[in-house]
Amino acid sequence: MAETAQVNTAEAASSAAPSAAATLDAEMTKYKSAADIVHNVLKQLVDAAVEGANIHQLCIAGDEALEKGTGAVFNNKVKGVKVTKGIAFPTCISVNNAVSHFSPLPSDPLADATLKNGDVVKIQLGAHIDGYAAVQTETLVVGATAENPATGRQADVVKAAWHAAEIAMRHVKVGNKNWAVTEAVAKTVAEWNCKPVEGMLSCQHTKNAIDGKKRVILNPTTEQRSGHETITFAEGEVYGIDILVSSGEDGKARQEESRTSVYQRVGDVTYQLKMKTSRAVFSDVQKKAGSFPFTLRVLEEEKRARMGVQEAVVHGLLRPYDVVYTPPGTLVAAFMFTIALLPAGPSLITHPPVWYKPEKVKSDKELQDEELKELVTKPLRESKKKNKKKAGEAEAAN
């Protein structure tokens, strides 16, 4: 009887606990829901990114749409607890040689900046459901259409970035090293006389984190390369792969006049803030953004917010997302995607770009490397028939 009772207890525990497959399915549903919201917001922003559009207002509209989208889903409590959800990366709109993270506040000198025809515009944003985040960036050229396509260096840098993204996603697979992505991106963009932006990082995503310790670096300096850890992509992991490409000669970028407005709480650092304003602002940040990046726009008073974050940044509680620029006259294009390494193979979580179509960018350069040309035509996942054939060939060889 005791033995029977033990077996029944084990069976009951087993049936009560969700299987690994069920847990993975639930997580992917949340990732995909977040990606759907991101896609819908990107569509709105792409449509609105026309000549004369104010960048500050576009950023506000993007964040409001993200909040509205996440607010409309997963509203039933789970075991009596509300599902957390919201912005995983605030809307940033970076133009021409601005690399990323440009999301101005009303008082910023560039808050009145507007888009012009021919501008190369990067739109980045992210949403999360229960901490499972989808973050995406895409690039457009203002005013370019299939009938009036972008040409010259605008076309070169956008095509280089998109092809590099397609090549990169085919290298993010179980068993591959991060350096395979680094090298493939550099090799790809060279076909358009472009360079990856120096030192840019792509990170593993986990629940409530988009800055995991397993990372990919682009165009590293000698010092960055020696200090960057070699990692192997593994089944069950999720990555946000950020491909940033410059039309410049070396891909170097630096800070200029733009004021930082995007920050993120650093989870593994503790410090007792001294200033009352700093403590109040930091508490507000934790409530409104949790562990995800946020813009100072979410805080009620801008002057107080800027003052409050300073002490937290100095002591490592907050990480700034600085706005950096490549040299004047150069252009930067970017495509970021979120990808999951599932048991059945790699799966894109985020959607394909809204704006990008080959006919909108006409370059006199094309991908020439035969290995890369073949790779870009392959699906992310090998078919089951091919896998069975390979397994059969291996068995026959043994």
Secondary structure as UniProt FT lines:
FT   HELIX           2..16
FT   HELIX           20..48
FT   TURN            51..52
FT   HELIX           55..71
FT   TURN            79..80
FT   STRAND          85..95
FT   TURN            96..97
FT   TURN            106..107
FT   TURN            109..112
FT   TURN            117..118
FT   STRAND          120..129
FT   TURN            130..131
FT   STRAND          132..141
FT   TURN            142..143
FT   HELIX           152..171
FT   TURN            174..175
FT   HELIX           178..189
FT   HELIX           190..192
FT   STRAND          195..196
FT   TURN            198..199
FT   STRAND          201..206
FT   TURN            207..208
FT   STRAND          215..217
FT   HELIX           222..227
FT   TURN            235..236
FT   STRAND          238..246
FT   STRAND          254..255
FT   STRAND          262..265
FT   TURN            267..268
FT   HELIX           276..289
FT   TURN            290..291
FT   STRAND          294..295
FT   HELIX           296..298
FT   HELIX           302..314
FT   TURN            315..316
FT   STRAND          318..321
FT   STRAND          324..325
FT   TURN            328..329
FT   STRAND          332..342
FT   TURN            343..344
FT   STRAND          345..348
FT   HELIX           358..360
FT   HELIX           370..377
FT   HELIX           384..397
//
